[in-house]
Amino acid sequence: MSGIIIKTGKIITKTAEKIMLNATNGDITFNAAKSVVVSSDQKITYNSYEAVEQEEKEDLLVKKVEGPTEVEAGKEYIFTASEFSRKAMPVELQNVKWAYQVDDQDILYFKNPGKVIGGVVTKNIYVDEELWDNKTLKIYAYFQNPVEDASVDCEIKFVPIELLLIFYIDEDHKGNTLMAEAAQTRLKNIKNSDWYDPNIHKVHCPPIQSIDEIIKIIPKYYKKYGGKEKVVVKEIGVVSHSGGQDGPISYETEIKICPIKNWPHQMDMCGWEQIELIWVKKDPICVFYGCNSGWKKNG
């Protein structure tokens, strides 16, 4: 406590059942232009000074932090400093600080405070997309320094993008319109499936003129959705005419990468082997739509 209290008035009256005046480090002085009157119905007692014991406040600590134990990169979550070492005033709760730790790295500190709601403090924390390949996230709430007892451990859940690509031959030939419509029909069926989640599943119908374009197109979709580490392939489809040896063909455009000898409109196996595919672990699909696509050489 510090400062000076000055009261000035023509008449100042104080009335209470009990009034105590304490000067813990100095004098109490009464000055009057006429007289100072001290009166009591019973008695006036003069004793030696006894120091007033100052109430010592226990250090305020965060005792418990609550929040989700599983989080996903790219999403926001609410964490709460819910218990304290003693009853805290709202002004004290405004001093709660927040920090976080990724895996076993150094503890990092949030600049902005949380929000005092009633007797707790909450904070909205966004899990950065860059943390997708980390394993754990620890959130601390504290007054002085972060401690293990006032933290919550979260597992960072990785949900990869699942890519579905339905290629179709887009040339000026018989059946051209039909092939585009067939690819779009498959796209619509995928989006109407009960398992389809637009946040996870990304489906496209890329037009191609030659089969070997697939080799260069697929890596572009990996890049579009964050890189090979974040993307897996759920389905590959090719809508085209087909030949009797290695599946899909293009009528108008010759293949440059691994064409079949004497038949440059169809890609040999050495070309298919160059397609970089990172498949989903469960139920991947590869389908060739077209005449003779299911043809078997010996039967």
C-alpha positions as CSV (number, residue, x, y, z in Angstrom):
1,M,0.0,0.0,0.0
2,S,1.4,3.4,-0.8
3,G,0.3,7.0,-1.4
4,I,-1.2,9.9,0.5
5,I,-4.9,10.3,1.4
6,I,-6.1,13.9,1.8
7,K,-9.7,14.7,2.9
8,T,-10.9,18.3,2.9
9,G,-14.3,19.5,3.8
10,K,-16.3,21.9,6.0
11,I,-17.6,18.9,8.0
12,I,-16.3,15.3,7.8
13,T,-18.2,12.7,9.8
14,K,-17.4,9.0,10.1
15,T,-19.8,6.6,11.8
16,A,-19.3,2.9,12.2
17,E,-19.6,0.2,14.9
18,K,-15.8,0.0,15.0
19,I,-13.1,2.2,13.5
20,M,-9.4,1.4,13.5
21,L,-6.6,3.6,12.4
22,N,-3.2,2.0,11.9
23,A,0.0,3.7,11.0
24,T,2.4,0.8,10.5
25,N,5.5,2.9,9.9
26,G,4.9,6.4,11.2
27,D,2.7,8.7,13.3
28,I,-0.9,9.5,13.5
29,T,-1.3,13.3,14.0
30,F,-4.4,15.2,14.9
31,N,-4.3,19.0,14.3
32,A,-7.2,21.4,15.1
33,A,-7.5,25.2,15.0
34,K,-9.5,25.0,18.3
35,S,-9.6,21.7,20.1
36,V,-9.3,17.9,19.7
37,V,-12.1,16.1,21.5
38,V,-11.8,12.5,22.4
39,S,-14.8,11.0,24.2
40,S,-16.1,7.6,25.1
41,D,-19.2,6.2,27.0
42,Q,-17.0,3.8,28.8
43,K,-13.2,4.4,28.9
44,I,-10.3,5.7,26.9
45,T,-7.3,3.3,26.9
46,Y,-3.8,4.2,26.0
47,N,-1.5,1.3,25.2
48,S,1.9,0.7,23.7
49,Y,2.0,0.2,19.9
50,E,1.6,-3.3,18.6
51,A,2.5,-3.9,15.0
52,V,-0.4,-5.1,12.8
53,E,0.4,-8.4,11.2
54,Q,0.2,-8.2,7.5
55,E,-1.7,-11.0,5.8
56,E,0.7,-13.0,3.7
57,K,-0.8,-14.2,0.4
58,E,0.1,-17.6,-1.0
59,D,1.9,-17.6,-4.3
60,L,-0.7,-18.0,-7.1
61,L,0.0,-21.0,-9.3
62,V,-1.8,-22.8,-12.1
63,K,-2.6,-26.3,-10.9
64,K,-4.5,-27.8,-13.8
65,V,-4.8,-27.3,-17.6
66,E,-7.6,-28.9,-19.6
67,G,-7.9,-29.4,-23.4
68,P,-8.1,-32.0,-26.1
69,T,-5.6,-34.9,-26.0
70,E,-5.6,-35.4,-29.7
71,V,-5.3,-32.5,-32.2
72,E,-5.0,-32.1,-36.0
73,A,-2.6,-29.7,-37.8
74,G,-4.5,-26.8,-39.3
75,K,-7.3,-26.7,-36.7
76,E,-8.0,-24.5,-33.7
77,Y,-8.7,-25.8,-30.1
78,I,-9.7,-24.4,-26.8
79,F,-7.5,-24.9,-23.7
80,T,-8.4,-23.9,-20.2
81,A,-6.4,-23.1,-17.0
82,S,-9.1,-24.5,-14.7
83,E,-7.6,-24.8,-11.3
84,F,-5.3,-22.6,-9.1
85,S,-3.4,-22.9,-5.9
86,R,-5.8,-20.5,-4.2
87,K,-8.8,-18.4,-5.0
88,A,-7.7,-15.7,-7.5
89,M,-9.1,-12.3,-8.3
90,P,-10.0,-11.6,-11.9
91,V,-7.2,-9.0,-12.1
92,E,-4.8,-11.8,-11.1
93,L,-6.1,-14.2,-13.7
94,Q,-5.3,-11.7,-16.4
95,N,-1.6,-12.5,-15.7
96,V,-1.9,-16.1,-16.8
97,K,0.6,-16.8,-19.5
98,W,0.7,-19.6,-22.1
99,A,3.5,-21.6,-23.8
100,Y,3.8,-24.8,-25.9
101,Q,6.4,-27.5,-26.7
102,V,6.5,-29.6,-29.9
103,D,7.9,-33.1,-29.3
104,D,11.2,-32.7,-27.3
105,Q,12.0,-29.2,-28.7
106,D,12.5,-26.0,-26.7
107,I,9.4,-24.5,-25.0
108,L,8.1,-21.5,-27.0
109,Y,5.9,-18.8,-25.6
110,F,2.6,-17.3,-26.9
111,K,2.6,-13.5,-27.0
112,N,-1.1,-13.0,-26.4
113,P,-2.9,-13.8,-23.1
114,G,-6.0,-15.9,-22.7
115,K,-9.5,-14.8,-21.8
116,V,-10.8,-14.7,-18.2
117,I,-14.2,-16.3,-18.0
118,G,-15.6,-16.5,-14.5
119,G,-12.9,-18.2,-12.4
120,V,-11.0,-19.8,-15.3
121,V,-8.8,-18.7,-18.2
122,T,-9.3,-20.0,-21.7
123,K,-7.1,-19.7,-24.8
124,N,-7.8,-20.6,-28.4
125,I,-4.8,-22.2,-29.9
126,Y,-4.3,-22.9,-33.6
127,V,-2.2,-25.9,-34.4
128,D,0.0,-24.8,-37.3
129,E,-0.3,-26.8,-40.5
130,E,3.5,-27.2,-40.5
131,L,3.2,-29.5,-37.4
132,W,1.6,-32.3,-39.5
133,D,4.6,-34.5,-39.3
134,N,5.3,-34.0,-35.5
135,K,4.0,-36.4,-32.9
136,T,3.2,-34.5,-29.7
137,L,2.2,-31.0,-28.6
138,K,2.3,-29.9,-24.9
139,I,0.3,-26.8,-23.8
140,Y,1.3,-24.9,-20.6
141,A,-0.5,-22.3,-18.5
142,Y,1.5,-20.5,-15.8
143,F,2.2,-17.2,-13.9
144,Q,6.0,-17.4,-13.5
145,N,7.4,-20.3,-15.4
146,P,5.9,-23.3,-17.3
147,V,5.9,-26.6,-15.3
148,E,4.9,-30.1,-16.1
149,D,2.1,-30.2,-13.5
150,A,0.2,-27.3,-15.3
151,S,0.2,-28.7,-18.8
152,V,-1.8,-31.0,-21.1
153,D,-0.2,-33.4,-23.6
154,C,-1.8,-33.7,-27.1
155,E,-1.1,-36.3,-29.8
156,I,-0.8,-34.7,-33.2
157,K,-3.0,-36.7,-35.5
158,F,-1.9,-36.9,-39.2
159,V,-4.8,-37.2,-41.7
160,P,-3.3,-37.2,-45.2
161,I,-5.1,-35.9,-48.3
162,E,-6.5,-38.8,-50.3
163,L,-6.2,-38.1,-54.0
164,L,-8.6,-39.5,-56.7
165,L,-7.7,-38.8,-60.3
166,I,-10.0,-39.9,-63.2
167,F,-8.0,-39.2,-66.4
168,Y,-9.8,-39.2,-69.8
169,I,-8.5,-38.9,-73.4
170,D,-9.5,-35.5,-74.8
171,E,-8.9,-35.8,-78.6
172,D,-11.0,-35.1,-81.6
173,H,-12.1,-38.7,-82.3
174,K,-15.1,-40.9,-82.0
175,G,-16.4,-41.1,-78.4
176,N,-14.6,-38.0,-77.2
177,T,-17.7,-36.5,-75.5
178,L,-18.6,-39.8,-74.1
179,M,-15.2,-40.2,-72.4
180,A,-15.4,-36.8,-70.7
181,E,-19.0,-37.5,-69.5
182,A,-17.9,-40.9,-68.2
183,A,-15.1,-39.3,-66.1
184,Q,-17.5,-36.7,-64.8
185,T,-20.0,-39.4,-63.9
186,R,-17.4,-41.2,-61.8
187,L,-16.5,-37.9,-60.1
188,K,-20.1,-37.3,-59.2
189,N,-20.5,-40.9,-57.9
190,I,-17.5,-40.4,-55.7
191,K,-18.8,-37.1,-54.2
192,N,-22.1,-38.7,-53.5
193,S,-20.6,-41.7,-51.7
194,D,-21.2,-42.0,-47.9
195,W,-17.5,-42.1,-47.2
196,Y,-16.6,-39.0,-49.1
197,D,-15.2,-36.1,-47.0
198,P,-14.3,-32.9,-48.9
199,N,-11.7,-32.0,-46.3
200,I,-9.8,-35.3,-47.0
201,H,-10.8,-36.5,-50.4
202,K,-9.7,-34.5,-53.5
203,V,-11.1,-35.7,-56.8
204,H,-10.2,-34.4,-60.3
205,C,-10.8,-35.3,-63.9
206,P,-7.6,-34.3,-65.8
207,P,-8.0,-34.4,-69.6
208,I,-5.0,-35.9,-71.5
209,Q,-4.0,-36.4,-75.1
210,S,-1.5,-39.1,-74.6
211,I,-1.2,-41.7,-71.9
212,D,2.3,-40.7,-70.9
213,E,1.1,-37.3,-69.6
214,I,-0.1,-39.2,-66.5
215,I,3.6,-39.6,-65.4
216,K,4.0,-35.8,-65.2
217,I,0.5,-34.8,-64.0
218,I,0.4,-36.9,-60.8
219,P,3.4,-35.1,-59.2
220,K,1.7,-31.8,-59.8
221,Y,-1.3,-32.8,-57.7
222,Y,1.1,-34.0,-54.9
223,K,2.6,-30.5,-55.0
224,K,-0.9,-28.8,-55.1
225,Y,-1.9,-30.5,-51.8
226,G,1.3,-30.0,-49.9
227,G,3.8,-32.5,-51.2
228,K,4.2,-36.3,-51.3
229,E,4.5,-36.5,-47.5
230,K,1.0,-35.2,-47.1
231,V,-0.8,-37.0,-50.0
232,V,-1.8,-40.6,-50.7
233,V,-3.6,-41.9,-53.8
234,K,-6.9,-43.6,-53.3
235,E,-8.0,-44.0,-56.9
236,I,-6.6,-43.8,-60.4
237,G,-8.8,-44.2,-63.4
238,V,-8.3,-43.8,-67.1
239,V,-11.2,-43.4,-69.5
240,S,-10.1,-44.1,-73.1
241,H,-10.1,-46.6,-75.9
242,S,-8.0,-49.6,-75.1
243,G,-5.7,-51.9,-77.0
244,G,-4.9,-55.5,-76.6
245,Q,-1.5,-55.3,-74.9
246,D,-1.1,-52.7,-72.2
247,G,-4.4,-51.0,-71.8
248,P,-5.3,-47.4,-72.6
249,I,-4.5,-45.8,-76.0
250,S,-4.6,-42.4,-77.6
251,Y,-5.7,-42.2,-81.3
252,E,-4.4,-38.8,-82.4
253,T,-1.3,-38.2,-80.2
254,E,1.8,-40.3,-80.2
255,I,3.4,-41.3,-76.8
256,K,6.9,-40.0,-76.2
257,I,7.7,-42.0,-73.0
258,C,8.1,-45.7,-73.5
259,P,5.8,-46.2,-76.5
260,I,5.1,-49.8,-77.6
261,K,7.3,-50.8,-80.5
262,N,5.6,-50.1,-83.8
263,W,2.5,-48.8,-81.9
264,P,3.3,-45.3,-80.5
265,H,-0.3,-44.7,-79.3
266,Q,0.1,-47.1,-76.4
267,M,2.5,-47.0,-73.5
268,D,4.7,-50.0,-72.6
269,M,5.2,-51.2,-69.0
270,C,8.4,-49.2,-68.7
271,G,6.3,-46.1,-68.8
272,W,3.7,-47.3,-66.3
273,E,6.5,-48.1,-63.9
274,Q,7.6,-44.5,-63.9
275,I,4.3,-43.3,-62.4
276,E,5.0,-42.4,-58.8
277,L,2.1,-43.6,-56.7
278,I,1.9,-43.5,-52.9
279,W,-1.2,-45.6,-52.3
280,V,-3.6,-45.5,-49.3
281,K,-3.1,-48.4,-47.0
282,K,-6.7,-49.7,-47.3
283,D,-8.6,-50.4,-50.5
284,P,-6.7,-48.5,-53.2
285,I,-8.3,-48.6,-56.7
286,C,-6.9,-48.5,-60.2
287,V,-9.4,-48.8,-63.1
288,F,-9.1,-48.7,-66.9
289,Y,-12.4,-47.9,-68.6
290,G,-12.6,-48.8,-72.2
291,C,-13.0,-51.6,-74.8
292,N,-10.4,-54.4,-74.4
293,S,-9.1,-53.0,-71.1
294,G,-9.8,-56.3,-69.5
295,W,-8.3,-58.3,-72.3
296,K,-5.9,-61.1,-71.3
297,K,-3.2,-62.3,-73.7
298,N,-3.6,-66.0,-73.1
299,G,-7.4,-66.2,-72.5
